[in-house]
Amino acid sequence: MKSSQKSLIAERWVVNASPVIALARVGQAELLLRLPASVVIPQEVAEELTRAPEGDPARCAVESGLFPIVATAVPPSALLAWDLGAGETAVLAYAMAHAGWVAVLDDSMARRCARSFSVRMKGTLAIVILAKQHGLIESASQVLRALRSAGFRLDDAVIRDALTRTVDEQWQPEH
Protein backbone atom coordinates (compact mmCIF):
# COMPACT_ATOMS: atom_id res chain seq x y z
CA MET A 1 0.00 0.00 0.00
CA LYS A 2 2.89 2.26 -0.68
CA SER A 3 5.18 3.25 -3.48
CA SER A 4 8.52 1.45 -3.70
CA GLN A 5 10.37 4.31 -1.98
CA LYS A 6 11.65 3.86 1.56
CA SER A 7 9.39 5.52 4.13
CA LEU A 8 10.79 8.20 6.40
CA ILE A 9 8.51 7.62 9.38
CA ALA A 10 7.09 4.37 10.68
CA GLU A 11 3.44 5.38 10.54
CA ARG A 12 0.46 4.32 8.48
CA TRP A 13 -1.85 7.12 7.36
CA VAL A 14 -5.48 7.16 6.24
CA VAL A 15 -5.98 10.48 4.49
CA ASN A 16 -9.01 12.73 4.08
CA ALA A 17 -9.69 14.99 1.09
CA SER A 18 -8.47 18.32 2.52
CA PRO A 19 -4.77 17.41 2.84
CA VAL A 20 -4.78 15.87 -0.64
CA ILE A 21 -6.51 18.92 -2.13
CA ALA A 22 -4.28 21.45 -0.37
CA LEU A 23 -0.98 19.69 -1.07
CA ALA A 24 -1.91 18.81 -4.67
CA ARG A 25 -2.71 22.47 -5.40
CA VAL A 26 0.87 23.41 -4.55
CA GLY A 27 2.51 20.42 -6.22
CA GLN A 28 3.28 18.61 -2.95
CA ALA A 29 0.79 15.69 -2.88
CA GLU A 30 3.70 13.27 -3.04
CA LEU A 31 4.62 14.23 0.54
CA LEU A 32 1.65 12.12 1.63
CA LEU A 33 3.31 9.13 -0.04
CA ARG A 34 6.95 9.74 0.76
CA LEU A 35 6.71 10.25 4.52
CA PRO A 36 4.70 7.32 5.98
CA ALA A 37 5.31 3.58 5.76
CA SER A 38 1.80 3.15 4.29
CA VAL A 39 -0.92 5.47 3.08
CA VAL A 40 -4.50 4.85 1.96
CA ILE A 41 -7.53 6.89 0.97
CA PRO A 42 -11.01 5.58 1.78
CA GLN A 43 -13.34 5.03 -1.18
CA GLU A 44 -15.61 7.83 0.06
CA VAL A 45 -12.71 10.29 -0.03
CA ALA A 46 -11.66 9.13 -3.50
CA GLU A 47 -15.21 9.66 -4.74
CA GLU A 48 -15.25 13.17 -3.26
CA LEU A 49 -11.94 14.03 -4.91
CA THR A 50 -12.97 12.68 -8.32
CA ARG A 51 -16.07 14.90 -8.32
CA ALA A 52 -13.75 17.91 -8.70
CA PRO A 53 -13.49 19.53 -12.14
CA GLU A 54 -11.44 17.79 -14.80
CA GLY A 55 -7.78 18.77 -14.45
CA ASP A 56 -8.03 19.46 -10.72
CA PRO A 57 -4.67 18.43 -9.20
CA ALA A 58 -6.19 16.31 -6.40
CA ARG A 59 -8.56 14.60 -8.82
CA CYS A 60 -5.64 13.87 -11.14
CA ALA A 61 -3.61 12.42 -8.25
CA VAL A 62 -6.42 10.02 -7.35
CA GLU A 63 -7.30 9.09 -10.92
CA SER A 64 -3.65 8.41 -11.74
CA GLY A 65 -3.56 5.74 -9.03
CA LEU A 66 -1.12 7.69 -6.88
CA PHE A 67 -2.97 6.64 -3.72
CA PRO A 68 -4.22 3.18 -2.78
CA ILE A 69 -7.99 3.30 -2.27
CA VAL A 70 -9.62 1.16 0.42
CA ALA A 71 -13.17 0.23 1.35
CA THR A 72 -14.30 1.07 4.86
CA ALA A 73 -16.51 -0.92 7.17
CA VAL A 74 -19.79 0.45 8.44
CA PRO A 75 -18.86 3.18 10.94
CA PRO A 76 -19.84 2.62 14.57
CA SER A 77 -23.03 4.42 15.60
CA ALA A 78 -21.07 6.52 18.11
CA LEU A 79 -19.02 7.90 15.21
CA LEU A 80 -22.09 8.45 13.02
CA ALA A 81 -23.62 10.49 15.85
CA TRP A 82 -21.00 13.17 15.16
CA ASP A 83 -22.68 13.82 11.80
CA LEU A 84 -19.40 14.49 9.99
CA GLY A 85 -19.00 14.41 6.23
CA ALA A 86 -18.74 11.05 4.48
CA GLY A 87 -14.98 11.44 3.97
CA GLU A 88 -14.18 12.38 7.56
CA THR A 89 -16.41 9.58 8.83
CA ALA A 90 -14.70 7.04 6.55
CA VAL A 91 -11.21 8.20 7.59
CA LEU A 92 -12.04 7.94 11.27
CA ALA A 93 -13.88 4.62 10.87
CA TYR A 94 -10.85 3.17 9.09
CA ALA A 95 -8.45 4.45 11.75
CA MET A 96 -10.69 3.09 14.51
CA ALA A 97 -10.96 -0.33 12.83
CA HIS A 98 -7.23 -0.62 12.06
CA ALA A 99 -5.08 -0.24 15.15
CA GLY A 100 -2.10 2.05 14.76
CA TRP A 101 -3.35 3.98 11.72
CA VAL A 102 -3.15 7.79 11.91
CA ALA A 103 -6.04 9.88 10.56
CA VAL A 104 -4.79 12.75 8.40
CA LEU A 105 -7.46 15.44 8.38
CA ASP A 106 -7.88 19.17 8.85
CA ASP A 107 -11.56 19.71 9.70
CA SER A 108 -11.84 20.99 13.28
CA MET A 109 -14.98 19.00 14.14
CA ALA A 110 -13.41 15.81 12.74
CA ARG A 111 -10.30 16.47 14.81
CA ARG A 112 -12.43 16.91 17.96
CA CYS A 113 -14.15 13.65 17.11
CA ALA A 114 -10.81 11.89 16.61
CA ARG A 115 -9.65 13.11 20.03
CA SER A 116 -12.85 11.85 21.65
CA PHE A 117 -12.16 8.35 20.27
CA SER A 118 -8.39 8.57 20.99
CA VAL A 119 -7.58 8.29 17.29
CA ARG A 120 -4.10 9.57 16.49
CA MET A 121 -4.16 12.32 13.88
CA LYS A 122 -2.14 14.77 11.87
CA GLY A 123 -3.09 17.66 9.65
CA THR A 124 -1.63 19.34 6.60
CA LEU A 125 0.52 21.63 8.77
CA ALA A 126 2.12 18.59 10.45
CA ILE A 127 2.79 17.00 7.06
CA VAL A 128 4.64 20.14 5.92
CA ILE A 129 6.65 20.26 9.16
CA LEU A 130 7.58 16.56 8.83
CA ALA A 131 8.57 17.10 5.20
CA LYS A 132 10.95 19.88 6.26
CA GLN A 133 12.37 17.81 9.14
CA HIS A 134 13.07 14.92 6.76
CA GLY A 135 14.62 17.08 4.04
CA LEU A 136 11.84 16.65 1.46
CA ILE A 137 11.29 20.40 1.16
CA GLU A 138 13.69 23.29 1.53
CA SER A 139 11.37 25.58 3.48
CA ALA A 140 8.22 24.83 5.43
CA SER A 141 7.27 28.50 5.47
CA GLN A 142 7.47 28.69 1.64
CA VAL A 143 5.16 25.69 1.27
CA LEU A 144 2.78 27.09 3.89
CA ARG A 145 2.75 30.46 2.11
CA ALA A 146 1.90 28.65 -1.16
CA LEU A 147 -0.86 26.74 0.63
CA ARG A 148 -2.29 29.99 1.98
CA SER A 149 -2.17 31.52 -1.51
CA ALA A 150 -4.05 28.46 -2.81
CA GLY A 151 -6.84 29.03 -0.29
CA PHE A 152 -5.74 26.84 2.63
CA ARG A 153 -6.80 28.51 5.88
CA LEU A 154 -4.59 28.35 8.93
CA ASP A 155 -4.11 30.88 11.70
CA ASP A 156 -0.89 32.94 11.62
CA ALA A 157 -0.24 32.28 15.31
CA VAL A 158 -0.58 28.51 14.81
CA ILE A 159 1.83 28.58 11.86
CA ARG A 160 4.32 30.84 13.68
CA ASP A 161 4.28 28.60 16.76
CA ALA A 162 4.68 25.38 14.76
CA LEU A 163 7.54 26.74 12.65
CA THR A 164 9.40 28.20 15.62
CA ARG A 165 9.03 25.09 17.81
CA THR A 166 9.83 22.47 15.18
CA VAL A 167 11.96 23.71 12.30
CA ASP A 168 13.38 27.02 13.51
CA GLU A 169 11.78 29.04 10.72
CA GLN A 170 10.09 32.42 11.02
CA TRP A 171 6.60 33.32 9.84
CA GLN A 172 5.73 36.82 8.70
CA PRO A 173 1.99 37.34 8.21
CA GLU A 174 0.94 38.88 4.91
CA HIS A 175 -0.77 42.23 5.26
C-alpha positions as CSV (number, residue, x, y, z in Angstrom):
1,M,0.0,0.0,0.0
2,K,2.9,2.3,-0.7
3,S,5.2,3.3,-3.5
4,S,8.5,1.4,-3.7
5,Q,10.4,4.3,-2.0
6,K,11.7,3.9,1.6
7,S,9.4,5.5,4.1
8,L,10.8,8.2,6.4
9,I,8.5,7.6,9.4
10,A,7.1,4.4,10.7
11,E,3.4,5.4,10.5
12,R,0.5,4.3,8.5
13,W,-1.9,7.1,7.4
14,V,-5.5,7.2,6.2
15,V,-6.0,10.5,4.5
16,N,-9.0,12.7,4.1
17,A,-9.7,15.0,1.1
18,S,-8.5,18.3,2.5
19,P,-4.8,17.4,2.8
20,V,-4.8,15.9,-0.6
21,I,-6.5,18.9,-2.1
22,A,-4.3,21.4,-0.4
23,L,-1.0,19.7,-1.1
24,A,-1.9,18.8,-4.7
25,R,-2.7,22.5,-5.4
26,V,0.9,23.4,-4.6
27,G,2.5,20.4,-6.2
28,Q,3.3,18.6,-2.9
29,A,0.8,15.7,-2.9
30,E,3.7,13.3,-3.0
31,L,4.6,14.2,0.5
32,L,1.6,12.1,1.6
33,L,3.3,9.1,0.0
34,R,7.0,9.7,0.8
35,L,6.7,10.3,4.5
36,P,4.7,7.3,6.0
37,A,5.3,3.6,5.8
38,S,1.8,3.2,4.3
39,V,-0.9,5.5,3.1
40,V,-4.5,4.8,2.0
41,I,-7.5,6.9,1.0
42,P,-11.0,5.6,1.8
43,Q,-13.3,5.0,-1.2
44,E,-15.6,7.8,0.1
45,V,-12.7,10.3,0.0
46,A,-11.7,9.1,-3.5
47,E,-15.2,9.7,-4.7
48,E,-15.3,13.2,-3.3
49,L,-11.9,14.0,-4.9
50,T,-13.0,12.7,-8.3
51,R,-16.1,14.9,-8.3
52,A,-13.7,17.9,-8.7
53,P,-13.5,19.5,-12.1
54,E,-11.4,17.8,-14.8
55,G,-7.8,18.8,-14.5
56,D,-8.0,19.5,-10.7
57,P,-4.7,18.4,-9.2
58,A,-6.2,16.3,-6.4
59,R,-8.6,14.6,-8.8
60,C,-5.6,13.9,-11.1
61,A,-3.6,12.4,-8.3
62,V,-6.4,10.0,-7.3
63,E,-7.3,9.1,-10.9
64,S,-3.6,8.4,-11.7
65,G,-3.6,5.7,-9.0
66,L,-1.1,7.7,-6.9
67,F,-3.0,6.6,-3.7
68,P,-4.2,3.2,-2.8
69,I,-8.0,3.3,-2.3
70,V,-9.6,1.2,0.4
71,A,-13.2,0.2,1.3
72,T,-14.3,1.1,4.9
73,A,-16.5,-0.9,7.2
74,V,-19.8,0.5,8.4
75,P,-18.9,3.2,10.9
76,P,-19.8,2.6,14.6
77,S,-23.0,4.4,15.6
78,A,-21.1,6.5,18.1
79,L,-19.0,7.9,15.2
80,L,-22.1,8.4,13.0
81,A,-23.6,10.5,15.9
82,W,-21.0,13.2,15.2
83,D,-22.7,13.8,11.8
84,L,-19.4,14.5,10.0
85,G,-19.0,14.4,6.2
86,A,-18.7,11.0,4.5
87,G,-15.0,11.4,4.0
88,E,-14.2,12.4,7.6
89,T,-16.4,9.6,8.8
90,A,-14.7,7.0,6.6
91,V,-11.2,8.2,7.6
92,L,-12.0,7.9,11.3
93,A,-13.9,4.6,10.9
94,Y,-10.8,3.2,9.1
95,A,-8.5,4.4,11.8
96,M,-10.7,3.1,14.5
97,A,-11.0,-0.3,12.8
98,H,-7.2,-0.6,12.1
99,A,-5.1,-0.2,15.1
100,G,-2.1,2.1,14.8
101,W,-3.3,4.0,11.7
102,V,-3.2,7.8,11.9
103,A,-6.0,9.9,10.6
104,V,-4.8,12.7,8.4
105,L,-7.5,15.4,8.4
106,D,-7.9,19.2,8.9
107,D,-11.6,19.7,9.7
108,S,-11.8,21.0,13.3
109,M,-15.0,19.0,14.1
110,A,-13.4,15.8,12.7
111,R,-10.3,16.5,14.8
112,R,-12.4,16.9,18.0
113,C,-14.2,13.7,17.1
114,A,-10.8,11.9,16.6
115,R,-9.6,13.1,20.0
116,S,-12.9,11.9,21.6
117,F,-12.2,8.4,20.3
118,S,-8.4,8.6,21.0
119,V,-7.6,8.3,17.3
120,R,-4.1,9.6,16.5
121,M,-4.2,12.3,13.9
122,K,-2.1,14.8,11.9
123,G,-3.1,17.7,9.7
124,T,-1.6,19.3,6.6
125,L,0.5,21.6,8.8
126,A,2.1,18.6,10.5
127,I,2.8,17.0,7.1
128,V,4.6,20.1,5.9
129,I,6.7,20.3,9.2
130,L,7.6,16.6,8.8
131,A,8.6,17.1,5.2
132,K,10.9,19.9,6.3
133,Q,12.4,17.8,9.1
134,H,13.1,14.9,6.8
135,G,14.6,17.1,4.0
136,L,11.8,16.6,1.5
137,I,11.3,20.4,1.2
138,E,13.7,23.3,1.5
139,S,11.4,25.6,3.5
140,A,8.2,24.8,5.4
141,S,7.3,28.5,5.5
142,Q,7.5,28.7,1.6
143,V,5.2,25.7,1.3
144,L,2.8,27.1,3.9
145,R,2.7,30.5,2.1
146,A,1.9,28.6,-1.2
147,L,-0.9,26.7,0.6
148,R,-2.3,30.0,2.0
149,S,-2.2,31.5,-1.5
150,A,-4.1,28.5,-2.8
151,G,-6.8,29.0,-0.3
152,F,-5.7,26.8,2.6
153,R,-6.8,28.5,5.9
154,L,-4.6,28.4,8.9
155,D,-4.1,30.9,11.7
156,D,-0.9,32.9,11.6
157,A,-0.2,32.3,15.3
158,V,-0.6,28.5,14.8
159,I,1.8,28.6,11.9
160,R,4.3,30.8,13.7
161,D,4.3,28.6,16.8
162,A,4.7,25.4,14.8
163,L,7.5,26.7,12.6
164,T,9.4,28.2,15.6
165,R,9.0,25.1,17.8
166,T,9.8,22.5,15.2
167,V,12.0,23.7,12.3
168,D,13.4,27.0,13.5
169,E,11.8,29.0,10.7
170,Q,10.1,32.4,11.0
171,W,6.6,33.3,9.8
172,Q,5.7,36.8,8.7
173,P,2.0,37.3,8.2
174,E,0.9,38.9,4.9
175,H,-0.8,42.2,5.3
